[in-house]
Amino acid sequence: MGPLALIMAARGARISGSDLVDNKFTQMLRRAGAEIHAGHHASNLVDTVTKVVYSSAVSRDNPELALALERGLPALRRGEMLGEVAATYRRPVAISGSHGKTTITAMLSHIIRGAGIDCGYLIGGKLNAGNSSAAGDGDIFITEVDESDGTHVFIHPWLGIVPNVEDDHAWSVGGEEQLFENFRRFGSQCRSLIYLEQPTPRRLFAEHPHATALSPDTPSFDPVEFGGFLGMDAALAIAAAAELGIAEEDARRILHSFPGVARRMTLHAASPERTVIEDYAHHPAELKCSLELLRQRYPKHHLRVVFQPHRYARLEKYIEEFAVLLRIPDSVFIAPVFAAWVETGRIGSEQLAGKIGPEAAALTGSWPEQAARVWENVPSGVPLLLAVIGAGDVDQIIPELISLSANNA
């Protein structure tokens, strides 16, 4: 919502709205001239509003959305509005898939801008270099589009990129077949399509007249700072850049200065004794890739993982797969489930820890209390790699972990 609002403000729209609490994005929007409130109240919907855009996480009983519907105002989900914005560009490029959307979008935007080509872009995460996650100019518009609410069907890209298709989020859109049908429709609406060769994408996109299937055996872009799945994300971005007129050697050269995306294999602290890394993995396929890459990079370290399940529905669907994967680390702590929208569930972090085995423990309490527990019984005589993994608010434990580690060093 924040990056989309920034693009609209930059293009001259008058923006008002609210978020649950004040944050960096609401402050950024105010600096851009928007009227932003902390907290949701009907009074925030000013009389001059002509269109309402809302997150799929917002329920119909939200006071501002409810009043907008009562007034008969056009009300669009974020992804629908994004489709309208993209349609104003000659060459919209859309990245949709179960994993890797944000990283590929950021990499491709970095390549295009690094080649001296102005472009609009919308990235769903923060870049490590502090650059904005959104810009609005140029002939090209590069954006990630969301499958979790099915709104990727509202965009008609000049070029589409699909790194993978899993059954994740099937519960949100009416089941697996509807999820796959949404991906098929997204692909059919792309003038050209690049996808990673896998059974499900092959089935969905085989009839596309202008589709290129990139083999998983394609040499990935693999400098030290990438590797593994990040290298394959880069290979897809390089292939997309070629469609946009950037020579492969130039794209590879530009990517060497890519700052990375926050919470994607982000190094927070490093010493000979203790290293702290964060990753956004929250689906079994992502977790598998993350753990494999960590083992590859740090083969002689004791790998301790703090993992936060993201959504009760996802935990219930994949608990067996999570349990198997979380036996790979040497020790594991499971943070309380991040509910994401408004959820409860029958299965929580305690049940996941129990399925993993005796090397796993469920965390409770405040972030400082959880951090203190994580640093208990640190193995001696071997360097420790602590990986904080999850897409929820588990990143809030990291300052506490680093502070405690420094105090105990």
C-alpha positions as CSV (number, residue, x, y, z in Angstrom):
1,M,0.0,0.0,0.0
2,G,2.8,2.5,0.9
3,P,4.8,2.2,-2.3
4,L,1.6,2.4,-4.4
5,A,0.5,5.5,-2.6
6,L,3.9,7.1,-3.1
7,I,3.7,6.5,-6.9
8,M,0.2,8.0,-7.0
9,A,1.3,11.0,-5.0
10,A,4.3,11.5,-7.3
11,R,2.0,11.4,-10.3
12,G,-0.1,14.2,-8.8
13,A,-3.0,12.4,-7.0
14,R,-4.2,13.8,-3.7
15,I,-3.7,11.1,-1.1
16,S,-5.3,10.5,2.2
17,G,-5.7,7.5,4.4
18,S,-4.7,5.7,7.5
19,D,-2.6,2.9,9.0
20,L,-3.1,1.1,12.3
21,V,-0.1,2.8,13.8
22,D,2.3,5.5,12.8
23,N,5.4,4.2,11.0
24,K,8.2,5.0,8.6
25,F,5.9,4.7,5.6
26,T,3.2,6.9,7.0
27,Q,5.9,9.5,7.8
28,M,7.3,9.2,4.2
29,L,3.8,9.7,2.8
30,R,3.2,12.8,4.8
31,R,6.5,14.2,3.5
32,A,5.2,13.5,0.0
33,G,2.1,15.6,0.8
34,A,-0.4,12.9,1.8
35,E,-2.8,13.3,4.7
36,I,-2.2,10.2,6.7
37,H,-3.8,9.3,10.1
38,A,-2.8,6.8,12.8
39,G,-5.8,4.5,13.5
40,H,-8.8,3.7,11.5
41,H,-11.8,6.0,11.9
42,A,-14.7,7.0,9.6
43,S,-13.8,10.6,10.0
44,N,-10.6,9.9,8.1
45,L,-12.6,9.5,4.9
46,V,-12.7,13.1,3.8
47,D,-15.5,14.4,1.6
48,T,-13.3,15.0,-1.4
49,V,-12.3,11.4,-1.8
50,T,-13.3,10.0,-5.3
51,K,-11.7,6.5,-5.1
52,V,-10.7,4.2,-2.2
53,V,-7.9,1.7,-2.3
54,Y,-7.6,-0.9,0.4
55,S,-5.4,-3.8,1.4
56,S,-6.8,-7.3,1.2
57,A,-6.0,-7.6,4.9
58,V,-8.7,-5.0,5.6
59,S,-12.1,-6.4,6.4
60,R,-15.4,-4.9,5.1
61,D,-16.3,-3.7,8.6
62,N,-13.3,-1.4,8.7
63,P,-15.0,2.0,9.5
64,E,-13.4,3.8,6.6
65,L,-14.1,1.1,4.0
66,A,-17.6,0.6,5.3
67,L,-18.4,4.3,4.9
68,A,-16.8,4.4,1.4
69,L,-19.1,1.5,0.4
70,E,-22.1,3.2,2.0
71,R,-21.3,6.3,-0.1
72,G,-21.0,4.2,-3.2
73,L,-17.4,5.2,-3.9
74,P,-15.3,3.0,-6.2
75,A,-13.4,0.7,-3.9
76,L,-10.5,-1.2,-5.3
77,R,-8.1,-3.7,-3.7
78,R,-4.5,-2.7,-3.9
79,G,-3.8,-5.2,-6.7
80,E,-6.6,-3.8,-8.8
81,M,-5.3,-0.3,-8.4
82,L,-1.8,-1.5,-9.3
83,G,-3.2,-2.9,-12.5
84,E,-4.7,0.5,-13.4
85,V,-1.3,2.2,-12.7
86,A,0.6,-0.4,-14.8
87,A,-1.7,0.1,-17.7
88,T,-0.6,3.7,-18.1
89,Y,2.9,2.5,-19.0
90,R,3.9,1.2,-22.5
91,R,5.9,-1.7,-21.1
92,P,4.7,-3.0,-17.7
93,V,6.8,-5.9,-16.4
94,A,5.1,-8.0,-13.7
95,I,6.7,-10.6,-11.5
96,S,4.4,-13.2,-9.9
97,G,5.2,-16.4,-8.2
98,S,5.1,-18.2,-4.9
99,H,8.7,-17.2,-3.9
100,G,11.3,-14.7,-5.0
101,K,9.0,-11.9,-6.3
102,T,10.5,-9.1,-4.3
103,T,14.1,-10.0,-4.9
104,I,13.6,-10.4,-8.7
105,T,11.7,-7.1,-8.9
106,A,14.5,-5.3,-7.0
107,M,17.2,-6.9,-9.1
108,L,15.6,-6.1,-12.4
109,S,14.9,-2.5,-11.4
110,H,18.5,-2.2,-10.3
111,I,19.7,-3.4,-13.7
112,I,17.4,-1.2,-15.7
113,R,18.2,2.0,-13.7
114,G,21.9,1.0,-13.6
115,A,21.9,0.9,-17.4
116,G,20.8,4.5,-17.4
117,I,17.2,3.8,-18.3
118,D,14.5,5.6,-16.3
119,C,11.7,3.3,-15.2
120,G,8.9,3.1,-12.7
121,Y,9.0,0.3,-10.2
122,L,7.2,-1.0,-7.1
123,I,9.1,-3.3,-4.8
124,G,7.3,-5.0,-1.9
125,G,10.4,-4.9,0.4
126,K,13.0,-2.5,1.6
127,L,16.3,-2.3,-0.2
128,N,19.4,-2.5,2.0
129,A,21.0,0.6,0.5
130,G,18.1,2.8,1.7
131,N,16.7,3.5,-1.8
132,S,13.0,4.0,-2.1
133,S,10.8,1.0,-2.7
134,A,8.9,2.8,-5.4
135,A,9.4,5.3,-8.2
136,G,7.0,6.4,-10.9
137,D,8.7,7.6,-14.1
138,G,9.7,6.1,-17.5
139,D,8.4,4.0,-20.3
140,I,8.9,0.8,-18.3
141,F,7.1,-0.1,-15.0
142,I,8.5,-3.1,-13.0
143,T,6.3,-4.5,-10.2
144,E,5.7,-7.6,-8.2
145,V,2.1,-8.7,-8.3
146,D,0.4,-10.8,-5.6
147,E,-1.0,-14.2,-5.9
148,S,-2.1,-14.5,-2.3
149,D,-5.3,-12.6,-3.0
150,G,-5.6,-13.3,-6.7
151,T,-5.1,-9.7,-7.7
152,H,-2.3,-10.6,-10.2
153,V,-5.1,-11.3,-12.7
154,F,-5.8,-7.5,-12.9
155,I,-2.6,-6.7,-14.7
156,H,-1.7,-7.2,-18.4
157,P,2.1,-7.1,-18.6
158,W,4.3,-6.5,-21.6
159,L,6.5,-9.0,-20.0
160,G,5.7,-11.5,-17.2
161,I,8.2,-13.4,-15.0
162,V,7.2,-16.5,-12.9
163,P,10.0,-18.1,-10.9
164,N,7.7,-20.8,-9.4
165,V,4.2,-21.9,-8.7
166,E,3.3,-23.7,-5.4
167,D,0.1,-24.4,-3.6
168,D,0.8,-21.7,-1.0
169,H,-2.1,-19.3,-0.3
170,A,-4.6,-21.8,-1.8
171,W,-6.8,-21.2,1.3
172,S,-7.1,-17.5,0.4
173,V,-8.4,-17.8,-3.1
174,G,-10.8,-20.8,-3.1
175,G,-8.5,-23.8,-3.4
176,E,-5.5,-25.1,-5.3
177,E,-7.2,-25.3,-8.7
178,Q,-8.4,-21.7,-8.4
179,L,-4.9,-20.6,-7.4
180,F,-3.4,-22.4,-10.4
181,E,-6.1,-21.0,-12.7
182,N,-5.2,-17.5,-11.5
183,F,-1.6,-18.1,-12.5
184,R,-2.7,-19.5,-15.9
185,R,-4.8,-16.4,-16.5
186,F,-1.9,-14.1,-15.4
187,G,0.4,-15.9,-17.8
188,S,-2.1,-15.7,-20.7
189,Q,-2.4,-11.9,-20.2
190,C,1.4,-11.4,-20.6
191,R,2.5,-10.4,-24.1
192,S,5.7,-12.4,-23.4
193,L,6.5,-14.7,-20.5
194,I,9.7,-16.0,-18.8
195,Y,9.3,-18.8,-16.3
196,L,11.5,-21.3,-14.6
197,E,11.0,-24.8,-16.0
198,Q,9.1,-26.9,-13.5
199,P,6.1,-29.3,-13.8
200,T,3.4,-26.9,-12.6
201,P,4.5,-23.8,-14.6
202,R,5.0,-26.1,-17.7
203,R,1.4,-27.3,-17.4
204,L,0.0,-23.8,-16.9
205,F,2.0,-22.0,-19.6
206,A,2.7,-24.6,-22.2
207,E,0.2,-23.1,-24.7
208,H,1.6,-19.6,-24.3
209,P,2.8,-18.4,-27.8
210,H,5.6,-16.3,-26.5
211,A,6.9,-18.1,-23.4
212,T,10.5,-18.9,-22.6
213,A,11.2,-21.6,-20.1
214,L,14.5,-21.1,-18.3
215,S,16.1,-24.4,-17.2
216,P,16.9,-24.8,-13.5
217,D,20.3,-25.9,-14.8
218,T,21.0,-22.5,-16.3
219,P,24.2,-21.2,-14.8
220,S,23.0,-18.8,-12.1
221,F,24.6,-15.5,-11.2
222,D,26.7,-16.7,-8.3
223,P,29.0,-14.2,-6.7
224,V,29.8,-14.8,-3.0
225,E,27.0,-12.5,-1.9
226,F,24.3,-14.4,-3.8
227,G,24.6,-18.1,-4.4
228,G,21.8,-20.7,-4.2
229,F,18.3,-19.5,-4.9
230,L,19.5,-15.9,-5.0
231,G,21.6,-16.8,-7.9
232,M,18.7,-18.2,-9.8
233,D,16.6,-15.1,-9.0
234,A,19.4,-13.1,-10.6
235,A,19.4,-15.4,-13.6
236,L,15.7,-14.6,-14.2
237,A,16.3,-10.9,-13.7
238,I,19.1,-11.0,-16.3
239,A,16.9,-12.9,-18.8
240,A,14.2,-10.3,-18.3
241,A,16.7,-7.5,-18.8
242,A,17.7,-9.0,-22.1
243,E,14.0,-8.8,-23.2
244,L,14.2,-5.1,-22.3
245,G,17.3,-4.5,-24.4
246,I,20.1,-4.9,-21.8
247,A,23.0,-7.0,-22.9
248,E,23.7,-10.0,-20.6
249,E,27.3,-8.9,-19.8
250,D,26.0,-5.4,-18.9
251,A,23.3,-6.8,-16.7
252,R,25.8,-9.0,-14.8
253,R,28.2,-6.1,-14.3
254,I,25.4,-3.9,-12.9
255,L,24.2,-6.7,-10.5
256,H,27.6,-6.7,-8.8
257,S,26.5,-3.4,-7.1
258,F,23.0,-4.8,-6.1
259,P,22.5,-3.8,-2.5
260,G,20.2,-6.6,-1.6
261,V,16.7,-6.6,-0.1
262,A,16.2,-6.3,3.6
263,R,15.4,-9.6,5.4
264,R,16.7,-11.7,2.5
265,M,19.9,-13.4,3.7
266,T,20.8,-10.2,5.5
267,L,23.9,-10.3,7.6
268,H,23.3,-8.4,10.9
269,A,26.4,-9.3,12.9
270,A,29.6,-11.2,12.4
271,S,32.5,-12.3,14.5
272,P,34.7,-15.4,14.6
273,E,32.5,-16.7,17.4
274,R,29.0,-15.6,16.5
275,T,27.2,-14.7,13.2
276,V,23.6,-13.4,13.0
277,I,21.7,-13.7,9.7
278,E,18.1,-13.0,8.8
279,D,16.0,-14.5,6.1
280,Y,12.3,-14.1,5.0
281,A,11.6,-17.8,4.3
282,H,8.1,-18.8,5.4
283,H,7.1,-21.6,3.1
284,P,8.7,-25.1,3.2
285,A,10.3,-24.7,-0.3
286,E,11.8,-21.3,0.8
287,L,13.0,-22.7,4.1
288,K,14.7,-25.7,2.4
289,C,16.6,-23.3,0.1
290,S,17.6,-21.0,3.0
291,L,18.9,-23.9,5.2
292,E,20.8,-25.4,2.3
293,L,22.4,-22.0,1.5
294,L,23.4,-21.4,5.1
295,R,24.9,-24.9,5.4
296,Q,26.8,-24.2,2.1
297,R,28.2,-20.9,3.3
298,Y,28.9,-21.9,6.9
299,P,29.7,-25.6,6.9
300,K,31.8,-25.6,10.1
301,H,29.3,-23.6,12.2
302,H,26.7,-24.8,14.7
303,L,23.5,-23.7,13.0
304,R,20.9,-22.4,15.4
305,V,17.6,-21.3,13.9
306,V,14.9,-19.1,15.3
307,F,11.9,-19.7,13.1
308,Q,8.5,-18.0,13.2
309,P,5.6,-19.7,11.5
310,H,3.7,-17.2,9.3
311,R,-0.1,-17.7,9.4
312,Y,-1.9,-20.4,11.2
313,A,-3.4,-21.8,8.0
314,R,0.1,-22.2,6.5
315,L,1.4,-23.9,9.6
316,E,-1.5,-26.3,9.7
317,K,-1.1,-27.1,6.0
318,Y,2.7,-27.7,6.0
319,I,3.5,-28.7,9.6
320,E,4.9,-32.0,8.6
321,E,7.2,-30.5,6.0
322,F,8.3,-27.8,8.4
323,A,9.1,-30.4,11.1
324,V,11.3,-32.4,8.7
325,L,13.2,-29.4,7.5
326,L,13.8,-28.0,11.0
327,R,15.6,-31.1,11.9
328,I,18.4,-29.9,9.6
329,P,19.8,-27.2,12.0
330,D,21.7,-28.2,15.1
331,S,19.3,-26.4,17.4
332,V,15.9,-24.7,16.8
333,F,13.7,-22.3,18.6
334,I,10.1,-21.7,17.4
335,A,8.7,-18.2,17.9
336,P,5.0,-17.6,18.4
337,V,3.0,-17.8,15.2
338,F,2.6,-14.5,13.3
339,A,-1.1,-14.5,12.4
340,A,-0.7,-12.0,9.5
341,W,-4.3,-10.9,9.1
342,V,-6.9,-11.8,11.7
343,E,-6.5,-15.5,12.4
344,T,-6.4,-18.1,15.1
345,G,-5.6,-21.7,14.6
346,R,-5.7,-25.2,16.1
347,I,-2.0,-25.7,15.7
348,G,0.7,-23.4,17.2
349,S,4.4,-23.2,17.7
350,E,4.4,-25.7,20.6
351,Q,3.0,-28.4,18.4
352,L,5.6,-27.7,15.7
353,A,8.4,-27.8,18.2
354,G,7.1,-31.1,19.5
355,K,7.1,-32.6,16.0
356,I,10.7,-31.5,15.3
357,G,12.1,-33.3,18.4
358,P,14.2,-32.7,21.5
359,E,16.5,-30.2,19.7
360,A,13.6,-27.8,19.3
361,A,11.9,-25.5,21.9
362,A,9.0,-23.1,21.6
363,L,9.6,-19.5,22.7
364,T,7.2,-17.4,24.8
365,G,7.2,-14.0,26.4
366,S,8.5,-10.7,25.2
367,W,11.2,-10.3,22.6
368,P,13.9,-9.6,25.2
369,E,12.8,-12.8,27.1
370,Q,12.8,-14.8,23.9
371,A,16.3,-13.5,23.0
372,A,17.7,-14.4,26.4
373,R,16.4,-18.0,25.9
374,V,18.0,-18.2,22.5
375,W,21.4,-17.4,23.9
376,E,21.2,-20.1,26.6
377,N,23.4,-23.2,26.2
378,V,25.5,-21.8,23.4
379,P,27.9,-24.6,22.3
380,S,31.5,-24.0,23.1
381,G,34.5,-24.7,20.9
382,V,32.6,-24.2,17.6
383,P,31.5,-20.9,15.9
384,L,27.8,-20.3,16.1
385,L,25.6,-19.2,13.2
386,L,22.2,-17.9,14.4
387,A,19.6,-17.6,11.6
388,V,16.4,-15.7,12.3
389,I,13.9,-16.9,9.7
390,G,10.3,-15.8,9.0
391,A,8.2,-13.2,7.3
392,G,6.3,-11.8,10.4
393,D,7.5,-9.6,13.2
394,V,10.3,-12.0,14.3
395,D,12.8,-9.3,13.0
396,Q,12.1,-7.5,16.3
397,I,14.1,-10.1,18.2
398,I,17.3,-9.2,16.3
399,P,18.3,-6.0,18.1
400,E,17.7,-7.9,21.4
401,L,19.9,-10.8,20.3
402,I,22.7,-8.5,19.1
403,S,22.5,-6.4,22.3
404,L,22.7,-9.5,24.6
405,S,25.5,-11.0,22.5
406,A,27.5,-7.9,22.8
407,N,26.9,-7.7,26.6
408,N,27.9,-11.3,27.0
409,A,31.0,-11.2,24.7
